[in-house]
Amino acid sequence: MKLNCRNKIIILLVLFVVQLSFAQKKNENIGTETVNVVKPYSPTISDAFKVKEIPSLDDSGNQPKETIKYSILSVPVASTFTPSKGNAQAVDKSKKERLFNNYATLGVGNYGTLNGELFVTQDLGNNDYLAGMFRHHSSQGGIKDAKLNDEFYDTALNVGYGVNNRDVSWGIDLGYQNQVYNWYGLPADFGATLPPADQVALVTGINPNHSYNTISLGGNFEFNESIFSKVSTRFTHFSDSFSSSENRFYLKPTFKVDVMDQAINTNVIIDHVSGSFENNYARDNVEPLKYSLTNFGIEPSFVVTENDWTLELGAGLFYALDSENSGNKFYIYPKVNASYKLVGDLMIFYTGVNGSLNQNSYADFVTENPFLSPTLNMRPSSTQYNVFAGLKGKLANNVSYNLTGSYLNEKDKALFKSNDYTEDLSNQNYAFGNSFGVVYEDIRTLRFYAELKADFSENVSFGINGTFNSYNTDGAVEAWNLPSMRLGSSLDVNITKQWYAGLKVFYVGERKDMQSNLNAGVDPVLVTLKSYFDANAHLGYKFNDRLTFFLKLNNIGNQAYERWLNYPVQGFQVLVGGNYKFDF
């Protein structure tokens, strides 16, 4: 029964297809026909046969193709549209700022502050030039509760000559600097054990004024086609108003040698310093102090770059010669640095271990702390190793970051420490607890540093950084005057084309110092200097391409914090002035 139903469906489909094939011509009359079924259909299965790869086509029954004719009715359409000619789009161009070769700056403020600069340069030919710089910064003092004169002067003059050629560029400069300071930082309880009349006589009898003079001559040479890539050299003569004198000579040639297709860069260092102080700090010892120290060093290294890796391998070999004390030593330091781009410029991992021998000098110490006594022991400091690792890169196209962790092992690190004192009229003017000495300690430091910089636009830039230190010393010795924390931040804004402003803030954590009044017969007292916060701001107005006016505000919080023990700083400071650019 099921087979009959299937046969009927097949017959109906065949008839339907045949009808469609004959129905293609609408005007043809196919007529009618009667079909009589005389017996039921009995299906049979035929033998299987293989299908030919190329079937034969019998097209004798194909109908001829009908000829189809197409015609397009064309109707005209009226149009009033007229295309306009294209014009190139204009690009807004900012006015190019004119550059000047010379400038002069002058500012005045409270505390009798005067700040001035003058820079001039002149081309003598196509390749050589002459330049000069004059700087002056002074204040008439007026710090609250200061018992002694606290004014200061700092004046410097530099002249230079340079030549820029295709094969070699070089320049020399000659400079002179005069600095005048006062040891105004008397202890808070100074003279407390004396009668009031004697206390007044003691304070009025102190002349805290002292001065420094510096004469320097230096040069820099750079070679394009030579075994020497550059040479730096400088001679400095430094003296003070207490007959102290120091000479320093520094020479550092850098040359490159190719060995087996690898460029080896080598720094050769010769650093000599010698000088004398009229006497040491001991009360009854007027023997002069002399020193003569020479460091000879060589630092070879080469750099290997492979895909995203950069590796620098090298070492430092130094020989320290102490002519006065016969304490000659030999040092070997590592110099290994590596970096790997984890995610292109977005995240770069870097690590390394370095070491160095640092020459200390009276002039460098005064630059950091001008209230030193002229009675110092001099010796070099050795950073045996500085192991570090960190990440740096970009959080966005305009935001960069840097994170670093390091561990330093330093031998004979120079630290500033307040001098013990007596209340004796026969003392030197710096021996009343108002000066500092230099001590040398072995310190191991665990340090973390973080920095973030962002340029929010062409007119707004922001930066913030922080350094966190943990010091480890031998015995009960402290890391004198070294803060455990430093934070800083800055913001610069171009308000309009004429107006600009900026803000800088910083925070310095607690420091340790020690001082003793030997007249009182007590043990030295450990002093903790309080942490401090400072904020400075500036505002400027560009009157034209040449003339700019500015306003600077320093120590906005008006804090009398102590940068050094017994040395409070000036309070809220205001400085107004202008800058003028010009050409000859």
Phi, psi and omega in degrees: 000319179294326182290324179293319179297321180293322180295322180294320180294322179294318180297319180294321179294320179296317179296325181292321178292318180297322180295320180295322181294326178274348180273005180292331177260111184291329188272355183272132180265112184269351175075192181231161182203141181258134181244123178253126177266117186266336178206157179293153183282129179247103183286149175229155181256123181276167178292146177288147177220156182277132178285132179291147179293325178241098182292147176274144183244120176260102184257024181291336181264003181292140178281146176294147181291140177280141177274120182250130180249129178252144176224141181247125178275111183266120179238119179293141179240126180283136180224134178255008183286128177235111182293139178272156180288140179286141177241141178293135181287130181285143179252129179291124181249129176284146181293127181290127182286132181284137180257137180243153183273342187225156175206158176224135181232137178218131178218145178230152182202184177292174190061020181063035184280137176227127181226123182217148177218146175218122178234129179226146176214149182214129175284125179269340180197200179287335188234353183237157184212163177230134184222155178211149181221132175237131180228143176213133176218124183212160176212143182272007176081196183118022180292138182297136176069008176284123183277340181243166180299133184236022178287162177209155178223141177217111183232135182218146177224130179226139173230147182214156178225136182218157179226132177241105177245173182292321184268330183211142173233136182210159178206148176233152179217148179234131185223154175221137180221136176236127180234134179235124180227173178226137175280076187269356188273074177284148176302153183297325182260024184298127178077010183295334181276355182260157173298153183306320181294317179292326179295317179296318180295323180294315183292315182291341180275357180268127173253100188277002187286136173208158185221159178231145177229136182229130173238128184224148176220125183215169180205154176226135182229134178233132184243136180269324181230077181199160176295331175271126177272322176199159179221130176238137180211150179201140173240133182227131172247123185236136181213165177227181184279005177246031175065018173280147182213143179212138175239138178223134178235131184229131178222129181219091171274144178236125180227161184233133179231134178268122178231115179053054178060023178231128181275122178254116177268134184227128173258130174250128186237128171234116185228109183241135175221136178212149181184186182205151171243145186297324176203167177268187187273350181299144186297316187252014183243113180252019178293136179289157176253129179233151178209148176210107187235133179226128176250124173251128183217153174221133184230087176275148178198156173218156186243133177244129179240125181219108182054245182267004180263143168226126185229128175246125179241131180190186181202162176235128179241121184231147173234118182259123183250120177250099187288333182278323185249359181054041180254060184285141181219155177242135184233144172233129183235146174279155175212084183232125178223138181217149176215149181218129179278101179289315179224070181056225177274358181284327180211115181238124176267135178222151180204168179172175174216127183225161175208163182195160174251120186253126178277125176265150180214156178300318181296318179293321178297318181294325178301324181275323181217103184281003184254035179278152171276145180280056184215050192260146168268133184247137174199157179282161177247143184241120170268099186297318174199149175229101181266128184217159175203148182190179177232139174215160180161211184231135170274336176202178182299333184245013180229122179238157182217163178206124179235129184221138169237138185214158176226122184245141173239110185241133177254136180056045176288131183280126180233145177270132180221138182294140180282143170292163188211169171229162179254070185235128182298339181277358181292159168294158185294346180257006187254032179244031181078016183246023179217172183232150172248180178241128175240157183241126183227155173269122187228137172246127189236127170260121190230140173233135181228136179223140182215141177223129178233140182216132171252094184295332176196186177292344186250352184226125176226146185218147178210147177212143181210158178209142177235130182235124185239142171233117187259143177229119182239169179277136177068214182267012182288139177261162173277084190303127174059024174256121181282148177278345183212139172224129177233144179210150179209150180216149178219125178236132186225131168266102186291309174222188177293337182258326187258141174215158182209164179202157180218133176229130178230149177210155181228135179236128183283186183294151175229161180247141174213170182216139181208153181215138172269106185292337177293329183282345178067033179247162179292155177303144184257126176282125184244135175255114177282133183292149173293159180216156180235136181224143180228132179232141182224155175217151179223134182228153177226121178272102181293320174200191182298335185262320192249130178226135175254148182219157175226126180239134178238121181242149183051058184300328179286356177055045181265133177267054181286161181259114173289320173233160182303128179071010181241083175290152181264170176294148180283215182300126185239138179236131179226125178237146181182195182211162178232131182236126179257146184201165173234151176281000000 
